[in-house]
Amino acid sequence: MIKDKTLYDLQNLVRKLVSDKNSIDDVRSFLLQLIFCFFCEESGIFLGKPFTQLVLSSEASSFPSRFMQFITSLPPFMAKPQQLFLSEDTHHAMKKLCRISWKDVNPSIMGAVHQAALSRSDQRATGTHYTSLRNVHRVIDKLLIDKLLDQFSETKSAEEIAVLYEQLGKISVFDPACGGGNFLIESYLGLSAMRLIASRGISSVKPLSTRNFHGLELSEEAACICRTALFATARLEEKRYAEQFKTPLSPVDLSECGDIRCIDALNFDWDKISADYIVGNPPFMFNHKEQSFSQTQLFADSASASVDYSAGWIIKAAQYCAAHPRTECAFLTTNSVCQGSQVQFIWEPVTDKYKMHINWAYKSFRWVSDISNSKIDLSCVITAFSAKDMPDKQLMTVSDDGHDSARTVSHINAYLTEYDDIYLYPEGLDDRRPTMLLRRRTETPILTRYQAEQRTESGLLTCRFITAHNMLATTMRQYVVTDGGYSNSIVIPRHSSEKRKYVPLIYCKERVMVNDSVYIIPNTDLFVFGLLSSSMHNAWVRMFCGRLDMRIRYSNILCYKNFPFPEDITTEQKENIARLAARILELRMNYKDQPLGNVYNDLPPELLLAHINLDKAVEKLYGEQLFFNDDARLKVLIKLFNKQRTGSP
């Protein structure tokens, strides 16, 4: 694992080198060479500890020139010269690294330090962030390590163990967005450890080769780090084998650095690589203009503009697994690929065209990094799919304190729930529901109530102006001068806290104008207001809306046009829903001096009871039974949606 103290010392050295006015490129190259030299000392590539002696015996002023002479003896991919400047303080920080036991440090630290030398803006611009080892293991342990451990525990005879030993040496792992190589290194270490255990009783034992570990990476610098880290990992494992079996350490083989190719993964033919497992954390933003072109080759033009960059890797992996049915894939991505409008464009071809099955997944969880300058506010999912439909699927969740839990289900859909498959379309359901509008930002001056009254007395027409802010966060009413506007309207904020039980809507009989922070349904009635205020609609919203961070991002298409309205409603039922909705509006008047958002953050008992009464009435429109949770509501809603969508019972 990456030791916190080692990583802290290296990050401290990065800060000092930058403060010495060294360029970021030179700092990254030097740090990579420095770590590589320490690993060479530990793995027997160097005789003795010449690099440690160089650091300890040099003065700060003489070290840069002596180091330039020293790196001429390194492999070509490590011999890049730099123009270094070192202060006494920086040189002292470097000496501290000589006291570290590098044999206990994971070579993936090379990628961590490289990321530490990037600014947050650089990380966001490239859509690349260092993947913590914990997140790496959430992917590879479930995909291959745990499965092989179960297989190993079931082997009894020496012959079976010998077969497993040979099998472990042939497994091929492919990361098509390998970066610094974390997924490949940890997969290699896991397989090597199992192979070492399985080698007992075998006369001729060889360390695991890196040649079956394949990676694609657009950045030449990151590809170099990946090769170097794999080389150091393999060499340390080779030394471990030599010590355990008391055999001489073999000569250095510079080709033992994996099959890492510097290329655009979306333009590369993956069939040129033989892989049993595909893993990784694809970037979620474009690095170059050429890459956006690569994305358009995989999606229709409209879809290409609507999906994260990582969607391209999901499609390519599905294509590969369809052609190679024994291959399994698991990707760590941003949670947006399983939310909102992207789901149809990404997962419908994955499941329907390429016949993939999601066999296990991690629902949305917070990104946590090992390095200090990568504290980003990001939520992730892990999706694992293959051509094989496994019977016992698992949905994993991560608690706020970081603990994983699993639940066995029979099916996992693209929204990472156990319900039937469902894809929402822009045209929505074919019925006659009222139209929802999104207005552009108004350029009309905003008036207070007093100013509006003054304009009205002057003969100008004014109407109430509604934004998400003055609707939820204040009690102040605003107005605009206009002869337009809408009456009998439902107004819905585009963004709302995920902690609220209900998204707060308002119903306005008087004329109103809105801006683009809200949706409006004009010329409608309290029945529709009641339907959209119910737990049935809110369950749909929480399931299918996109998110802004974790806040709900309401969508005209996903939340409204595709929401299945109940069928065969009587006039009496409509009137009852309207009456219960009016009761909610009436009770809200008791809290008119408080912002509506605050009221709905912690609903007063009588208002909560009014909502519950409305919920019961709405739920009866969808069946005789009452629903005790969103799971029950969504099962009925999805079944009804698919019926209304296809026209079949």
Residue pairs with C-beta under 8 A, 6 or more apart in sequence:
1 106
1 133
2 105
2 106
2 108
2 109
2 112
2 133
2 370
3 104
3 105
6 100
6 105
6 109
7 109
7 112
7 113
7 116
7 370
7 371
9 93
9 96
9 97
9 100
10 31
10 35
10 97
10 109
10 112
10 113
10 116
11 113
11 116
11 371
11 372
11 373
12 93
13 31
13 90
13 93
13 94
13 97
14 27
14 31
14 113
14 116
14 117
16 87
16 89
16 90
16 93
17 27
17 30
17 31
17 84
17 86
17 90
18 24
18 27
18 117
19 87
19 90
20 85
20 86
20 87
20 90
21 85
22 30
22 82
22 83
22 84
22 85
24 117
24 118
26 82
26 83
26 84
27 117
28 113
28 114
28 117
28 221
29 80
29 82
30 82
30 84
31 113
31 114
31 117
32 78
32 110
32 113
32 114
32 224
32 225
32 228
33 71
33 74
33 78
33 80
34 94
34 97
35 107
35 109
35 110
35 113
36 74
36 78
36 110
36 228
36 232
37 46
37 51
37 70
37 74
38 51
38 52
38 97
38 100
38 102
39 45
39 102
39 107
39 232
39 235
39 236
40 46
40 51
40 232
40 235
41 48
41 49
41 50
41 51
41 52
41 102
42 101
42 102
42 103
42 236
42 239
43 103
43 232
43 235
43 236
43 238
43 239
44 235
44 239
44 249
45 235
45 252
50 70
51 70
52 98
54 63
54 66
54 67
54 70
55 63
55 94
55 95
55 97
55 98
56 95
56 98
58 66
58 67
58 91
59 91
60 86
60 87
60 88
60 90
60 91
61 86
63 84
63 86
63 91
63 94
64 83
64 84
64 85
64 86
67 84
68 81
68 82
71 78
71 79
71 80
71 81
72 79
75 254
77 224
77 227
77 228
78 228
86 94
103 236
106 133
106 185
106 189
106 233
107 185
107 228
107 229
107 230
107 232
107 233
107 236
108 133
108 180
108 181
108 182
108 185
108 186
108 229
110 180
110 181
110 225
110 228
110 229
110 232
111 130
111 179
111 180
111 181
111 182
111 222
111 225
111 226
111 229
112 130
112 180
112 370
112 371
114 180
114 221
114 222
114 225
115 123
115 128
115 129
115 130
115 180
115 371
115 373
115 374
116 130
116 371
116 372
116 373
116 374
118 373
119 373
120 373
120 374
120 376
123 129
123 374
123 376
124 285
124 376
125 285
125 287
126 283
126 285
126 287
127 283
127 284
127 285
127 286
127 287
127 309
128 179
128 283
128 287
129 281
129 367
129 369
129 374
129 376
129 378
130 179
130 180
130 182
130 369
130 370
130 371
130 374
131 179
131 182
131 183
131 281
131 332
131 369
132 368
132 369
132 370
133 182
133 186
133 370
134 368
134 402
135 281
135 332
135 367
135 368
135 380
136 182
136 183
136 186
137 145
137 186
138 332
138 362
138 382
138 396
138 404
139 183
139 279
139 280
139 281
139 330
139 331
139 332
139 382
139 384
140 183
140 186
140 187
140 190
140 277
140 279
140 330
141 190
142 330
142 360
142 384
142 394
142 396
143 277
143 279
143 328
143 330
143 384
144 171
144 173
144 187
144 190
144 191
144 276
144 277
144 328
145 187
145 190
145 191
145 194
148 168
148 191
148 194
149 194
151 164
152 164
152 194
152 197
152 198
155 161
155 164
158 201
161 198
161 200
161 201
162 198
162 201
162 202
164 198
165 195
165 198
165 199
165 202
168 191
168 194
168 195
168 198
168 208
169 195
169 206
169 208
169 209
170 212
171 191
171 212
171 276
171 277
172 212
172 213
172 214
172 273
172 274
172 275
172 276
172 277
173 183
173 184
173 187
173 188
173 191
173 212
173 213
173 214
173 275
173 276
173 277
173 279
174 214
174 215
174 270
174 273
174 275
174 277
174 278
174 279
175 181
175 183
175 184
175 214
175 215
175 216
175 278
175 279
175 280
176 215
176 216
176 265
176 268
176 270
176 278
176 280
176 282
176 313
176 316
176 317
177 216
177 217
177 265
177 280
177 281
177 282
177 283
177 313
178 184
178 215
178 216
178 217
178 222
178 223
178 226
178 260
178 280
179 217
179 219
179 222
179 225
179 226
179 281
180 222
180 225
180 226
180 229
181 215
181 225
181 226
181 227
181 229
181 230
181 258
181 260
183 279
183 280
183 281
184 213
184 215
184 226
184 230
184 258
185 229
185 230
185 233
187 213
187 277
187 279
188 208
188 210
188 213
188 230
188 233
188 234
188 237
189 233
189 237
191 208
192 207
192 208
192 237
195 208
196 240
196 241
196 244
199 205
205 241
205 245
206 241
207 234
207 237
207 238
207 241
208 234
208 237
209 234
209 256
210 230
210 231
210 233
210 234
210 256
210 257
210 258
211 255
211 256
211 258
211 259
212 259
213 230
213 258
213 259
214 258
214 259
214 260
214 261
214 273
214 275
215 223
215 226
215 258
215 259
215 260
215 261
216 260
216 261
216 263
216 265
216 268
217 223
217 226
217 260
217 261
217 262
217 263
217 265
218 262
218 263
218 264
218 265
218 287
218 288
218 291
219 262
219 287
220 262
223 260
223 261
223 262
226 258
226 260
227 257
227 258
227 260
228 257
230 256
230 257
230 258
230 260
231 254
231 256
231 257
231 258
234 256
234 257
235 252
235 256
238 249
238 250
239 249
241 247
242 248
242 249
242 250
259 273
261 268
264 290
264 291
264 294
265 282
265 312
265 313
265 316
266 291
266 294
266 295
266 297
266 298
266 312
266 313
266 316
267 294
267 297
270 316
270 317
270 319
270 320
271 320
271 323
275 320
275 324
275 327
276 326
276 327
276 328
277 327
277 328
277 329
277 330
278 317
278 320
278 321
278 327
278 328
278 329
278 330
278 331
279 329
279 330
279 331
280 313
280 331
280 332
281 331
281 332
281 333
282 309
282 310
282 312
282 313
282 314
282 331
282 333
283 309
283 310
284 308
284 309
284 310
284 333
284 334
284 336
285 308
285 309
286 292
286 295
286 309
291 309
292 304
294 312
295 304
295 307
295 309
295 311
295 312
296 304
298 304
298 311
298 312
298 315
298 316
299 307
299 311
299 312
299 315
299 345
300 345
303 345
306 341
306 342
306 345
307 337
307 342
307 345
307 346
308 333
308 334
308 336
308 337
308 342
310 331
310 333
310 334
310 337
311 337
311 342
311 345
311 346
313 331
314 331
314 333
314 337
314 346
314 350
314 383
315 346
315 349
315 350
317 329
317 331
317 385
318 329
318 349
318 350
318 354
318 356
318 385
319 354
320 327
320 329
321 327
321 328
321 329
321 354
321 356
321 385
321 386
321 387
322 354
322 355
322 356
322 387
325 386
325 387
325 388
326 388
327 386
327 387
328 359
328 384
328 385
328 386
328 388
329 384
329 385
329 386
330 360
330 382
330 383
330 384
330 385
331 382
331 383
332 380
332 381
332 382
333 380
333 381
333 382
333 383
334 378
334 379
334 380
334 381
335 364
335 379
335 380
335 381
335 547
336 342
336 546
336 547
337 343
337 346
337 381
337 383
338 347
338 364
338 381
338 383
338 414
338 415
338 416
339 415
339 544
339 545
339 546
339 547
340 544
340 545
340 546
340 547
340 553
340 555
340 558
341 424
341 426
341 546
341 555
341 557
341 558
343 414
343 415
343 423
343 424
344 423
344 424
344 425
346 414
347 414
347 423
348 414
348 423
350 356
350 385
350 414
351 357
351 358
351 414
351 421
355 387
356 385
356 386
356 387
357 385
357 386
357 387
357 388
357 389
357 390
358 383
358 384
358 385
358 393
358 412
358 413
358 414
358 416
359 384
359 385
359 386
359 388
359 389
359 390
359 393
359 394
359 412
360 384
360 390
360 393
360 394
360 395
360 396
360 412
361 381
361 382
361 383
361 384
361 394
361 395
361 396
361 412
361 416
362 380
362 381
362 382
362 396
362 397
362 398
362 404
362 416
363 381
363 395
363 396
363 397
363 398
363 416
364 379
364 380
364 381
364 416
364 550
365 379
365 380
365 381
365 397
365 398
366 378
366 379
366 380
366 398
367 376
367 377
367 378
367 379
367 380
368 402
369 375
369 376
377 549
379 547
379 549
379 550
381 416
382 396
383 416
391 410
392 408
393 408
393 409
393 410
393 411
393 412
394 406
394 407
394 408
394 409
395 406
395 407
395 409
395 412
395 416
395 417
395 418
396 404
396 405
396 406
396 407
397 404
397 405
397 407
398 404
399 405
409 418
410 418
411 418
411 419
411 420
411 421
412 418
413 419
413 420
413 421
413 422
414 421
414 422
414 423
415 422
415 543
415 544
417 543
417 634
419 634
419 635
419 638
420 635
420 638
420 639
420 642
422 638
422 641
422 642
424 544
424 557
424 558
424 562
425 562
425 645
426 557
426 561
427 561
428 557
428 560
428 561
428 562
429 561
429 562
429 563
429 564
429 565
429 641
429 644
429 645
430 644
431 565
431 644
433 528
433 560
433 561
433 565
434 521
434 522
434 523
434 524
434 528
435 521
435 522
436 492
436 519
436 520
436 521
436 556
436 560
436 561
437 519
437 520
437 521
437 522
438 516
438 519
438 520
438 556
439 513
439 514
439 515
439 516
439 520
440 515
440 516
441 515
441 516
442 465
442 480
442 513
442 515
444 465
444 480
444 481
444 482
444 513
445 480
445 481
446 465
446 478
446 479
446 480
447 455
447 462
447 465
447 478
447 479
447 480
447 481
448 476
448 478
448 479
449 477
449 479
451 479
452 462
452 479
452 481
455 462
455 481
456 462
460 481
461 481
461 482
461 483
462 479
462 480
462 481
462 482
463 479
463 480
463 482
463 484
463 485
463 510
463 511
463 512
463 513
464 477
464 478
464 479
464 508
464 510
464 511
464 512
464 513
465 478
465 479
465 480
465 512
465 513
465 514
465 515
466 478
466 491
466 506
466 508
466 512
466 513
466 514
466 515
466 518
466 520
467 478
467 514
467 515
467 517
467 518
468 493
468 494
468 495
468 517
468 518
469 517
470 476
470 477
470 478
471 491
471 493
471 504
471 506
471 518
471 596
471 597
472 493
472 496
472 504
472 595
472 596
472 597
473 595
473 597
474 595
475 592
475 593
475 594
475 595
480 513
482 513
484 513
485 511
485 512
485 513
486 511
486 512
486 513
486 520
486 522
486 523
487 508
487 509
487 510
487 511
487 512
487 522
487 523
488 507
488 508
488 509
488 522
488 523
488 524
488 525
489 507
489 508
489 512
489 520
489 521
489 522
489 523
489 524
490 505
490 506
490 507
490 520
490 521
490 524
490 528
490 529
490 532
491 505
491 506
491 507
491 508
491 512
491 514
491 518
491 519
491 520
492 503
492 505
492 518
492 519
492 520
492 521
492 532
492 554
493 503
493 504
493 517
493 518
493 554
494 516
494 517
494 518
494 519
494 553
494 554
495 517
495 548
495 551
495 552
495 553
495 554
496 503
496 504
496 551
496 552
496 554
496 597
497 551
497 552
497 597
497 601
498 542
498 547
498 550
498 551
498 552
499 601
500 600
500 601
501 535
501 538
501 600
501 603
501 608
501 611
502 533
502 535
502 538
502 600
502 603
502 611
503 538
503 541
503 552
503 554
504 596
504 597
504 599
504 600
505 529
505 532
505 533
506 596
507 526
507 529
507 581
507 585
512 520
514 520
519 554
519 556
519 560
521 528
521 560
525 578
526 577
526 578
526 581
526 582
527 574
527 575
527 577
527 578
527 581
529 578
529 581
530 577
530 578
530 580
530 581
530 584
530 614
530 617
530 618
531 537
531 565
531 566
531 577
531 618
532 560
533 581
533 584
533 611
533 614
534 614
534 615
534 618
534 619
535 611
535 615
535 618
535 619
535 627
535 630
535 633
536 615
536 618
536 619
536 622
536 627
536 633
536 637
537 559
537 563
539 630
539 633
539 634
539 637
540 559
540 563
540 633
540 634
540 637
541 552
541 554
541 559
542 552
542 630
543 630
543 634
544 555
544 558
544 559
544 562
545 552
545 553
545 554
545 555
545 558
545 559
546 553
546 555
546 558
547 553
562 641
563 637
564 637
564 640
564 641
564 644
566 618
566 621
566 622
566 640
567 640
567 644
569 621
573 617
573 620
573 621
576 617
577 614
577 617
577 618
577 621
580 610
580 613
580 614
580 617
581 614
583 610
583 613
583 614
584 607
584 610
584 611
584 614
587 604
587 606
587 607
587 610
588 596
588 599
588 607
590 604
590 606
591 599
591 604
591 607
599 607
603 611
616 626
619 625
619 626
619 627
619 633
620 626
622 633
622 636
622 637
622 640
623 636
627 633
627 636
643 649
